[in-house]
Amino acid sequence: MSPHVWQRIEVWVAAICTLGIYSFLYRENRFYRFFEHVFMGVAGGWGIVTTWTQVLRPMWWEPMKAGFSAVRTGHGDPWGALWVLALPLGSMWYFTYSRRYVWISRVIFGFFMGATAGMGFRAFVGGQMPQLVSSFKPLNSPNNVVFVVTLVCVMLYFFFSFERKNAVVRHGATVGRWLLMVAFGAMFGNTVMARMSLFIERFQFLAVQWLGLKGG
């Protein structure tokens, strides 16, 4: 079969899958459910393959194999063989499916949560603290003035330690609420534009590659 025929088959399959997913815009139907299950299956298979090829194989299997080779031959770094300890630790997660030995999965779960909390705190110190320091800007430009005013007003809106009897605090909190709405509106608009770009790409695919329509 020629490459051109294979290309047309790929285009038709992609077009049918796209229309199947978009059929949900009309209503829930079996056509949509079928392609939803296809998408979930393909995504699951792709995730497994990606995990092996990009994570497990280069970061676990290859170093462990090289470590055992170094232990056997005496050449190279033998410390990679210690990666074999990750196998029983990772296998402990699957004991969550056993009612009798579910406590084993809780051990590795606690270890995982502790490590995640430590890395999260480190990421907070390394990522958030510089942002807090950089928020103290000199009022020597309009951009810095807008930034500082927005920061102070939003902080006043989320400050609940005392009643807002002072007019400055009360009006500042009101301004902060409006500024938050502006920020949320901008974020929502950005999300809509991102989704529209995806829709435009699919529409161009259906119109040009599938139907063969050419623009003027």
N, C-alpha and C positions, 0 to 999 in steps of 0.2 A: 504494500500500500504506500502510495507516494506521500511525502511530507505535507503537501498541500491538502490532501484528504484528511490526514490526521489533524491538521490545523483547523479545518472546518468542523470536524467532530468536536474538538475542544471548545470552539466558539459556541456551537449549539448546546453542548452540555452546560457551559457556563451561563448561557442565556436562559436555558430552562431553569437552572438553579436560582438565578436572579429573579425570574418571574415567579417562581414558586415561593420564595421568601416574601416578595412584595405582594403576593396574593392575600397576605394577612391584613393588608390595608382595607380590603373589602370586608372580610370577616374570617373567623376561625374556620378552617377547612382541612380536609384530609391531605390535599395537595401540599399545603404549607407544612403540616405535621410531618409528612414524609421527608421533605427537604430539611426540616428542623432536625430530625433524627440523623439524617445524612451529615449535616453540618457538625453535630455533636460527636458523631463517630469519627469523622475525619479530624476534627480538632483534638479529640482524645488520642488518636493514633499519631498525629503530628507531634503532640506534646510528649508522648513517650519516646519517639525517635529523636526529637530535639534534646530531651533530657539526657539520653544516652550519648549522642554524638557530641554535644556541646558542654555537658557537665560531668556525667559519670565516667565516660571513657577518658577524656583528657585530664581530668582532675583527680580521678580515683583509680581507675583500672590501669592506665599506663604507668603512673608512678609506682603503684603496688607491684606490677609485673617487673618493672625495672629494679625495684628493691629486692625482690626475690631472686632475680638474675644476678644482682651484685652479691647477695649472700651465697649463692651457689658457686659463682666463679671467682669471687674475691676482688672484682673490679667494679668500680662505680660506688654510688651512694646506697648503703644498705638500709638507711632509715625509711625509705619509701615502703619497705615491707610492713611497717607499722600501720599502713592504711588498711590492712586486713581487719583491724579492730573496728573499723567503721561498719563492717558487714553485720556483726551481731548487734551493734547498737542500732543500726537502721532497721534490722529485723524485729527489734522490740516493739516498733510501732504497730506491727500486725497482730500483736496480742490483744489489741483492743476489740477484735472480733471474737475473743474467747471470754465467756463469763467467768470461767474458773481462774484464768491467768491474766485478767485484765489489769491487775496491779502492776504487772511488768511494764505495760505500756505507759503507766503513770510515772514510772521512774524516768524514762527517757523524755516524757512530756515535761516533767519538772525541770530536767536538765536543759531542755530546749527553751523553755520559757525563761529560765535564768540567763542563758546565753543571749537570748533575744533582748531581754531587758537591759543587759549590759551593753550590747551593741547599740540599742536604741538611745541609751543615755549618752554614750560616746558620740553618736551622730547628732544628738541635740546640742551637746557642748560645742562640737566642731562646726555645726551648721547654723544653729539658731543664735548662739552667742555673738558671732560676728554680725549678724543682722541686727541684733539689739544695739550693739555698739555703733553700727553705721546709721542707726536712726537718729543719733544726735548730730544733726546737720547745722552748719552755720546759716543764718538767715541773710545770706548775701545774694540770693537769686530767687525769682518768682517760683521756680520749681521746688526749691527747698522750703519756702514759706508754705506752699500748698501742702507739701508732704507733712511738715510738722503740725500744721493746723488740723489736717485729717487725722494724724496719729493721736493728737491730744483729744480731739472731739470723740473719736471712736472709743478711746480708753475711758472717757467720762461716761459714755453710754453704758459700758460694761462695769462701771464702778458702783457696787451696791452696798458699800459699807456704811453709808449714811444717806439720809433723805436729801432729795434735791430741792432744798429750800432756797438756796442761793440762786439768783437769777442767772448769773454767769454759768454756773454748773448746769442748770436746767436747760438753758438755751444751747449750751455747748453739746449736751447729750442729744438734744433734738437735731442739731446739725450733724452730729455723728451718725444718728440713725438714717438721715437722708443720704449721707455719704456712703453708708453701707449699702443702701438700696441702689445707688448709682454703681457701686462696685459689683454687686450681685447681678445687676442688669447687664453690665459689660461682660461678666463671665458667662451669663446665659447667652448673650448674643454671640460670643466667641464659640460657644458650644454649638449653637445653631449653624453658624457659618462652617464649622468643621464638618457637621453632618451633611450640610448642603453640598460641600465639596465632594464628599463620598457619593452622594446621590447623582451629582453632575457627572462624575466619572463613570458610574454605572449606566446613566442615560446615554452618554456618548458611546459607550461600548455597545449598547443595544442598537443605537441608531446607525453607527458607522460600521462596526465590525460584523454585527449580526445581520441587520437589514440592508447594509450597503448604501445607506444614504450619504450623500456628500453635501457639505455646506456650500453656500454660495460665495 
